[in-house]
Amino acid sequence: MTTGTKLRNIGPKSAAWLRQTGVRTQEDLEAVGALAAFVRVKRAGFKPSLNLLYALEGAILGCHWQEIPDERRSELVLAAGEEVAKLPLPKNKRMPAAGPVTTTRNDDDEDEGASHGAELGFDDPTASRTDDA
């Protein structure tokens, strides 16, 4: 994938992903293997489909990605699932979902909260009313 070199089955977008993960040539791909190259792309934060995994395997074997036997595809998918599960979660998915919000009142704060609400123009629903009006 150096200038002028094109891997079989690999388009420009996938080639760019691979270059960014250190896989630049056919020899690089053969050295790391299809599965490891695919996992590198995932680890880098890209979102490749399984077709990339098949394309990488086909590039190593010298065949079209659709010629990868179903049994080998299943092996690759299973292994990829196991390897991808080991990757850390993306930053935006690391925090657990927020739970329900509850309000707690401290008895000492009750009067302060009532007067605070009055200052802001809210009626205190717990205050007793007089009919002075």
C-alpha positions in Angstrom: 0.0 0.0 0.0 3.0 2.2 -0.4 2.7 4.6 -3.4 1.6 2.6 -6.4 1.0 -0.6 -4.5 -2.6 -1.7 -4.0 -3.8 -4.6 -1.9 -6.4 -6.8 -3.5 -10.0 -6.2 -2.2 -8.9 -3.0 -0.3 -10.5 0.3 -1.3 -9.1 3.7 -0.6 -10.9 4.2 2.7 -9.8 0.9 4.1 -6.3 1.4 2.8 -6.2 4.7 4.7 -7.4 3.0 7.9 -4.7 0.3 7.5 -2.0 2.9 6.9 -2.9 4.7 10.1 -2.6 1.5 12.0 0.8 0.6 10.6 -0.2 -1.9 7.9 1.2 -0.4 4.7 2.2 -3.3 2.5 1.2 -6.8 1.5 4.1 -8.0 3.7 2.8 -6.0 6.7 -0.6 -7.5 6.2 0.8 -11.1 5.9 3.0 -10.5 9.0 0.1 -9.3 11.3 -2.7 -11.4 9.7 -6.2 -10.5 8.7 -7.7 -10.7 12.2 -5.0 -8.6 13.9 -5.2 -6.0 11.1 -9.0 -5.8 11.5 -8.7 -5.4 15.3 -6.1 -2.6 14.8 -8.6 -0.7 12.7 -11.3 -1.2 15.3 -8.9 -0.2 18.1 -8.1 3.0 16.2 -11.7 4.0 16.5 -12.8 3.3 12.9 -16.0 1.3 12.3 -15.2 -1.3 9.7 -17.7 -3.9 8.7 -17.0 -7.6 8.6 -16.4 -7.2 4.8 -13.1 -5.6 5.7 -12.1 -8.7 7.6 -13.0 -10.9 4.7 -11.2 -8.6 2.3 -8.1 -8.7 4.4 -8.2 -12.5 4.5 -8.7 -12.6 0.7 -5.8 -10.2 0.2 -3.6 -12.6 2.1 -4.9 -15.7 0.2 -4.8 -13.9 -3.1 -8.5 -14.3 -3.8 -11.7 -12.2 -3.9 -13.2 -11.7 -0.5 -16.4 -13.4 -1.6 -14.5 -16.6 -2.3 -13.6 -17.0 1.4 -15.3 -20.3 2.4 -18.2 -19.9 4.9 -16.5 -22.1 7.4 -13.4 -19.8 7.4 -15.7 -16.7 7.6 -17.4 -18.1 10.7 -14.0 -18.7 12.3 -12.9 -15.2 11.5 -16.2 -13.7 12.8 -16.0 -15.7 16.1 -12.3 -14.8 16.6 -13.0 -11.1 15.8 -15.9 -11.0 18.2 -13.6 -12.3 21.0 -10.8 -9.9 20.2 -13.1 -6.8 19.8 -14.8 -7.7 23.2 -11.3 -7.2 24.8 -11.0 -3.6 23.5 -11.8 -0.8 25.9 -15.2 0.9 25.5 -15.2 4.2 23.6 -15.0 7.2 25.9 -18.7 8.1 25.3 -19.8 4.6 26.5 -17.7 4.2 29.6 -20.1 6.0 32.0 -23.1 4.0 33.2 -26.5 5.4 32.4 -27.7 7.9 34.9 -30.2 6.6 37.4 -33.4 8.3 38.6 -33.1 11.7 40.2 -34.4 12.1 43.7 -34.7 15.2 45.8 -33.9 15.1 49.5 -34.7 17.8 51.9 -33.0 18.6 55.1 -35.4 19.9 57.8 -33.0 22.8 58.5 -33.3 23.9 54.9 -37.1 23.9 54.8 -37.6 27.5 55.9 -34.7 28.7 53.8 -36.2 26.9 50.7 -39.6 28.4 51.3 -38.3 31.9 51.6 -36.0 31.4 48.7 -38.9 30.3 46.6 -40.8 33.4 47.6 -37.9 35.6 46.6 -38.0 34.1 43.2 -41.7 34.7 42.9 -43.0 31.1 43.6 -45.7 30.5 46.1 -44.9 28.1 48.9 -47.5 25.4 48.7 -46.9 24.4 52.3 -47.5 27.8 53.8 -50.8 28.5 55.4 -52.8 31.2 53.7 -54.7 34.0 55.2 -57.4 35.9 53.4 -56.1 39.4 53.9 -56.8 40.4 50.3 
